[in-house]
């Protein structure tokens, strides 16, 4: 069969060996090997091509990994900024609450001391009145 470009199929040109008629496919694939080049040259060419493909895939992987790292750093920075802002608010609330509690405790201590002073004063006045009467 001829293709539309006018060229013959590789098998028709004699570039590929024909398949083994026995059992359809032989165990080795000699029929796929080219008759023009030695297997060592083909292997070297394919290996060099594979190395280039592997290196390209590795480079893509590295670039994608770096992109993911940058995105994760940005996410981490945003999360840390939000957490620091929230922590600052919590610190302010805690400081205000502790100031209120300390002021309340001071007022309670002052009131308790005033009551003790008044009680002692009243006890002294009662003792004086008992001495007089």
C-alpha positions in Angstrom: 0.0 0.0 0.0 1.2 3.4 -0.8 0.5 6.4 1.5 -0.9 9.7 0.3 2.6 11.2 0.3 3.7 8.7 -2.3 6.1 6.9 -0.1 6.0 3.2 0.6 5.6 1.6 3.9 8.9 0.8 5.6 8.2 -2.9 5.3 7.7 -2.5 1.5 10.9 -0.6 1.1 12.8 -3.5 2.8 13.9 -1.5 5.7 12.1 -3.7 8.2 12.3 -7.4 8.4 9.1 -9.2 8.0 7.4 -11.0 10.9 7.9 -14.6 11.5 4.9 -16.4 10.1 4.9 -19.0 12.8 2.7 -18.1 15.8 2.3 -14.5 14.7 5.0 -12.9 16.8 8.4 -14.4 17.7 9.8 -14.0 21.2 12.4 -11.6 20.1 11.5 -8.5 18.1 14.1 -8.7 15.3 11.4 -7.7 12.8 11.2 -4.3 14.4 14.9 -3.6 14.1 16.2 -1.4 11.3 18.5 -2.9 8.7 20.3 0.4 8.1 21.7 1.0 11.6 23.5 -1.3 14.0 21.6 -2.1 17.3 24.3 -0.4 19.3 23.9 2.9 17.4 20.1 2.6 17.8 20.4 1.9 21.5 22.8 4.8 22.0 20.5 7.1 20.1 17.5 5.9 22.1 19.4 6.2 25.3 20.5 9.7 24.6 16.9 10.5 23.7 15.6 8.9 26.9 18.2 10.8 29.0 17.0 14.1 27.5 13.4 13.2 28.1 14.2 12.1 31.7 16.2 15.3 32.3 13.3 17.4 30.9 10.8 15.6 33.2 13.1 16.1 36.1 13.4 19.8 35.3 9.6 20.1 35.1 9.3 18.3 38.4 11.8 20.7 40.0 10.0 23.8 38.6 6.7 22.5 39.8 8.1 21.6 43.2 9.6 25.1 43.5 6.2 26.6 42.5 4.4 24.6 45.1 7.0 25.6 47.7 6.5 29.3 46.9 2.7 28.9 47.1 3.0 27.1 50.5 5.4 29.8 51.8 2.8 32.5 50.8 0.1 30.5 52.5 2.2 30.0 55.6 3.0 33.8 55.7 -0.7 34.6 55.4 -1.7 32.1 58.1 1.1 33.4 60.4 0.1 37.0 59.9 -3.5 36.2 60.7 -2.4 34.2 63.8 -0.2 37.1 65.0 -3.0 39.6 64.5 -5.4 37.4 66.5 -2.7 36.8 69.2 -2.2 40.5 69.5 -5.9 41.0 70.0 -6.0 38.3 72.6 -3.1 39.8 74.4 -4.8 43.2 74.6 -8.0 41.7 75.9 -6.1 39.6 78.5 -4.1 42.7 79.6 -7.3 44.8 80.0 -8.9 41.9 81.9 -6.0 41.5 84.2 -5.8 45.2 84.9 -9.6 45.2 85.8 -9.1 42.2 88.1 -6.1 43.7 89.9 -8.0 47.0 90.3 -10.9 45.1 91.7 -8.7 43.2 94.2 -7.1 46.4 95.3 -10.5 48.0 95.9 -11.6 44.9 97.9 -8.4 45.0 100.0 -8.9 48.7 100.7 -12.6 48.2 101.6 -11.6 45.3 103.9 -9.0 47.5 105.6 -11.5 50.3 106.0 -14.0 47.9 107.6 -11.3 46.7 110.0 -10.4 50.2 111.0 -14.1 51.2 111.5 -14.7 48.0 113.6 -11.6 48.7 115.8 -12.7 52.3 116.1 -16.2 51.2 117.2 -14.8 48.7 119.6 -12.6 51.4 121.2 -15.6 53.8 121.4 -17.7 51.0 123.1 -14.9 50.3 125.6 -14.7 54.0 126.5 -18.5 54.2 126.9 -18.5 51.2 129.2 -15.7 52.8 131.3 -17.8 56.0 131.6 -21.0 54.2 132.6 
